[in-house]
Amino acid sequence: MVSNTENKSWDDVTYLVDGIGARGSGTSEEAQAAEYVRSVLDGLNIAYEEQPFRSAASAWRPFAVMLGLAVFATLLAPLFSPASSLLAAFLLALSLWLTIRESLLQDTILRRLLPQVDSRSVIGRLLPEGEAQQQIVLVAHLDTHRTPYFHRSRKRQHWFGFIIITAEAGTIINILLYLALAGSGQMWLWYASLPFALLHLLMALVCAAVERTPFSPGANDNAAAVGTALQVARELREQPLAHTDLWILFSGCEEVGAYGMREFLIEYSPALHGAQFIDLEMVGQGIPGVVIKEGMFRRINYDPWLIEEACAAAESVWQPAFRKEAHAYGESVVTQRAGYPSVTLNTVLAETGKTAVWHRMDDDLDAISPQTIENVVSWVLALLRGLDETAGARDHTQQANGRSAINQR
C-alpha cells in the first residue's frame, strides 16, 4: 500500500496535461516533460541521468512511403514488360519487407533517410538498502501520439485493421500477378492488380494525412503512467527496497517506434544484468489489466513469472487483473525480444476489457481518474515489493546480453 508520503501523482499528471499540453515525439513539449521529470527526481535527491538521442519524427511517414512505393510499382509494371514487371514485383516485395520490419520495430533504411528529431530520456536510479540481488527497470514514456481519424471509435479501429490486412494481402497477390505478367505478357493480369493498387494509394494518403492531425493531450497515454512512476519514486525514496536495484526510465519517442527504449538498451545493456522490465502504459482509468502478449505482425509473449506476480499483486491491493492481448506495440516488445523478462501493466474498462482512450483529443483529465492512479501506485509498489522479497528465487540470466537490442538499431 501507499505509505504516508504525500501522493502527488495527480499533480504530476495535471501539470503534464494542462501545464505542458500535448507532448509530441521530439517536440519542445516533450522536452519540457523530460525537464519536469528531471526536476522532480532532483528535488527528491534521486540519482538520475539524461540520455539524448535521435529519433524518427513520425510513425506514419515510413508506411506512407512504403505504400507509395507499391503504387509506383503498379505504374511501372506494364511499361516495358517483362523486365518492368519483374522490377515491379521486386519493388512490391521490398515494400512488404520494409513494412514488416517497421512493424516489428526493427531497423530499415527509411529510418536513416526520413526526417529525424532530437529527443531524450531521463533515467532515475534507486539503490537498495542491502545487497543488490536483482535489477528492475520501471518504464513510462513521456511523449504523446497524433490523433488519427480512425482512432475516434473502436469500430473505426477494427475497420482500419481489416483494411491494413487486406492491403498487405493485396501486395502479395500483386507480386504474383506481376511475376505471371512477366512470364506471359497478358495485360489482363495488370488490370487485375489495379484494385489493390488503388487500396495502396488510399492507405498512403491516409498515413500521410495522419501527419496533419494534432497531438493528443495524452492523459491516459501516457501522463498517468509518468505520474505513477514519479509517485513510486517518492515512496521508495522514503522506504527503499531491500535487494532490488531499481531503474526508472522515462523514455522519449515511444510513439514513433520505441526509439527511447531502443537507445536505452543500446547504451545501457552492459550495466543491465538480467534486468526485469515493467512497462506502465495507459493506467489512468478502469481496473487492473496485465498484457500477456503484444505485437502487430508477430506477437511477443511476455514473461510468465512477471505476469503471475503482477496479477497476484493486483489482487492483493486492488482486485483481480484482466489478462489481455494487445494488437499494437509497446516498449515491452523491444525488451522481451532482446532477452529481458518483461511485462506491461494497463488499466481497462471493466465492462469491455478495453483501454479507455488513447490517441484521441478527448484523452484529457476528464478521461482519467485520480483514484485509479492511486490504485495503480499501490499495485506497482506491491509488485515491486513482492519481487524484492523473492529476489534471487529465479534465474534472471539475460539471454541475449543486450546483443539483440543492439542488432535492432
N, C-alpha and C positions, 0 to 999 in steps of 0.2 A: 504493500500500500504506500501511498504518498506520505512522506513524513511531515513534520511541522514546518518545513521550509515553505516559504510563500510561493504559491503556484502562480507564476507569471506567464504561463503558456498562452493564455488568451490575449494578453497584452502583446506578446510577440507576434501572434497571428494578426491582430488588428493593425499593428504597425506595418507589417509586410503588405497587407492587402489594401488598407486605406492610406497609410503613411507614405508608402512607396508606390503601390499600384502594380499593374501588370509588369511582370519581370521576364520579358522575352529573352531567349538564349542569346548571350553575347551583347545585351543592351546595357545602357548605363544603369537602368533599374535593377538588372541582375547584379551588377557591380555594387549597387547600394545595399542590396540584400546581403551580399558577402561581407560588406563592411559592417553592417549591423550585427551579423553573427560574430564577426571578429571582435567587435567592441564588447559584446556580452561575455564572450569567453575571457577576454582580457579583464573585464570587471570582476569575474569570478576567480581570477588568478589561475585559470586553467591553461596549461601549456598548449600552444597551437602553432600551426604552420600554414602558410598560404602557398598554393600551387597554381601559378599561372600556366595557361596552355592556349593553343589554337584549336578552334573547332569549326566544323561546318556551320554555315549560317542558317541552313534550312534543312528540315527533314523531308520536305516535299519536292524541292528542286531536283534532286537526283532522279526521282521517279518520273518527273515531268520530262527530263532529258532522255531517259531510257525509253519511255513511251514514244517520245518524238523520234527516236532512232528507229523504232518499229514502224512508224508511219513512213519514214524516209525509205526504209527497206521495201515497203509495198510500192512506192512510186518508182523505185529503181528496178524492180523485178522484171518488167516486160520490155525494158529499153533495148537491150542487145543480147537477148537470150541466146544460148543457155548460160553464158558467163554471168550476166547480170542477175539471173535467177539464183545461181549458186551463191553469189555475193549477198543477195538479199537474205537467203537462208542463213548465211553466216552472221549477218548483222542482227537478225532476229534471235539467233542463239546467243549472241553476245549480249543483247538486251536482256534476255531471260536470265542469263548467268549473273549479270550485274545486279538485276533486281533481287535475285535470291541472296546474293552476298550482302547487299544493302539491308535486306530484311533480317538477316542474321547478325547484323551489326558488325560485319567484317569489312576489311579494307577494300576499296576499289579505286581505280584511277580518278573517278569523278570526285572523290574526297580531296584530291590534291588540286584538281583543275577548277572546281567551282569556288565561289567566294567563301572566305573564311572570316571568323571574328575572334576577338580576344575574350577569354573568359578566365575564371579562377575558381578553385575550390578552397574551402577552409577546413582544416583538419585539427580537431581538438584531441587531446590525449589525457586520460585519467589513469594513473598507475595504481595498482592495488596496495592495500595495507601490508600484505605479506608477500611471499614469493610468487611471482607470476607463473602460472601453470598453463595459461591459455590466452589467446588473443581473440577479441571480438570487435568487429567493425560495425557500428550502428550508422545507417545511411539515411539521409534526407536530402533530396535535391532542391536547389534554390530557384530554378527557372520555371516559367510557365509556357504553355503551348499556345499556338494560334487557335482560332475558333472556326473550324470548317463547318460549312452548312450542314453536312450530313451528321454532325455530332449533336444536333439540336434535339434529337429524339432517338430512342432505342430502335425504332422501326427503320429510320433512315440509316443508322449504323449497320443494321443487318443487310439492308439492300446494298449498301456500298461494299460490304464484304463479299456479297454474292457477285457483284459486278467485277470486283478485283479478280476473283477466282475465274470467272468467265473470260476476262481479258487475258489472263495468263494461259488458260487452256487454248484460247484463240491463237496465242503466239506459237504454241506447239503445233497446232493444226496448220497454221500458215507456213511454218518451216517445212512440213511435209508436202504441202501444196507446191511450194517453190522448188523443192527438190524434184517433184514429179514434173513440174513445168520445164525444168532444165533438161529432163530426160526425154520428154515427149513433144515439147513445143506447143502444146494445146492451150490456147489462150483462155478457155473457159475455166481453167484452174486458177488463173489470176483473178478473174471476175469472182470466183467463189471465195477468194480471200478478202474481198472488199468489206463485207460486213464487220469482220473482226478488225480490219484496219480502221474503219470508222469508229469502232469502240475504243481503239488505242488513241485515236485523235481526241475523242471526247474525254477520256481519262487524263490525257496530257493537259488538256485545257483546265480540267477540274483541279489537278495538282498545282498548276500554275496559279489558278485563282485563289487557292488557299493562302498564298503569299500576300494577298491583298486584304486578308481578314485581320482584325485586331488581335492582340494577345489577350488571353484570359486573365481576369484578376487573380485566379489561382488560389482561392481559399482552401478548397479541399485538395486541389492538386497544384502546389503541394505545401502551402503555408502551414496547414495543420500539422504536417509531419515535422517541419522545421521547428515549430513551437513545441511539439512533443519532445524532440531531441534536445532542445535547449533546456527544457524543464528537467529532463532526465539528467543532464549535466549538472544542474543546480543541486538535485537530490544527491547524486553520487559524489559531488564535491564535499557535501557535508557528511555523508555516510558511505565511504568508499567500499568497493567490492574487495573481497579478501584475496582472491588469487587470479583475477582477470585484468589483463592489460587492455583497457577499453579505448578504442579509437572512435571518434565521432566525425564522420565525413559529411560535410555539407557541400555537395557536388554541384558544379555548374554544367550547363548544356546537356542535361539528361534528355530533354525533349527532342533534340535533334539527332539522337543516336547514342546516348550514354557516353559522350566524349569525356566528361569529367571522371567517370569511373574507369574508363579505359586508360586514361592518362595516369590516374592514381595507381592502378596496378602496374603499369609500365615502370613508374618511378619508385614505388614503394614495395614491390614484390620481394626484394631481398630482405626486407625487415619484417615481412608477414610470414610467420612460421605456423602454417596450418590454421590460419585465422578463419573464424566463422563470421559470416556476414548476415546482418539483419537489416533489411531494407524497409523503411516506412514509406508507404505510398497511399495517398488518399485516405486519411484516417480521421476525417472530420465529421462524419455523420453515420449513425446506424449502430450495428452490432459488430463484434469482432469477426474478421474474416482472415483466413490463412490461405495464401496462394500455394497450391501444391504442384502446379506445373504451369509453364508460361512460354509463349513464343508465337511467331507468326507462321513461317513456313515449317519450322521444326520445333516441337515442344520440348522444353527442358524440364525434367523432373527435379524438384527441389529436395533438399536433404531430409530423409525420413526422420532422423533424430530430431532435427530442429523443428520440423512440422509438429511432431508429437509434443515436444517441450512447449512450443508456442500455444498449442491447443490446451495443454494442461494448465499453463499459466493463465490463459484467458478464463478458464472455468473456475480457477481458484480465487480470482479477484473480481470477476465480472459475470460472464455467462459463457456457455459453450460456444466455441467458434464455428463459423460456417467455413467449410473447406471448398475452395473454388479453383477453377481453371481460368486462366486469362489468355485472351487471344492476341494481345498486343505484345509489348515488351517492357521490361523494367530492368533496373541495373543488376538484379539477381541473375538475369540471363547471362550477363557477362561474367560474373564472379563464379557461378556454378560451373559454367563451361570451362573456366580457367582452372578448375580443380579445387575451389574453395567451397566448403559446405555453406549453403545459403538458404534463406527463406525470406519471403515478402509478407509483411503484415498490412492488411487493409481494414477498412470497415465497410459493411454492406448494409443495404436496406433489408430489414427483417422480412418484409412481405415479398421481396423479389429475389434476394440474394445477389443483387447487382450493386455496383458502386453508385453513389448518389448523383453527383455531377462531375464532369471533367471535360476540359477543352471547350468550355462554353462561357458566354459572357455572364450568365447568372451564377457562375461559380464564385460567389461573393460571400460576405459574412452571414447573410441570411440563409445560405445553403448549408451551413455547418452549425455544430452545437458545442458550446463550452463544456457541457457535461460529458459529451462523447470524448473530447480531447482529454479531459481529466481522467476518464476511464482508460483511455489508451496509455496515458502516462503510467498509471498503476499497472496496466498489463505489461508494458515494456520493462518496468522495474522488476516485476515478479519474474518475468522470463530471464532477465539478466542475473538476478539473484539465484534463481534456480539453476541456471547454467554454471554460475560461480560455485555453487555447492557441489556440483558434480564435476568440477574441473579435473581433468586427468582421467575421467572414467571412460573415455572413448578415445579412439585413435584419430587425432586431428592432422595426421600427416598430410601435407599439401601434395596432392597427386602430381601436379604439373610444375610445382616450384616456380610458378609465375610465367613459365615459358609460353603457355597457351595464350595468356593475355598479351604478351609481347608480340607474338605472331599475328595477333588480330590487328595490329596497328596499321 
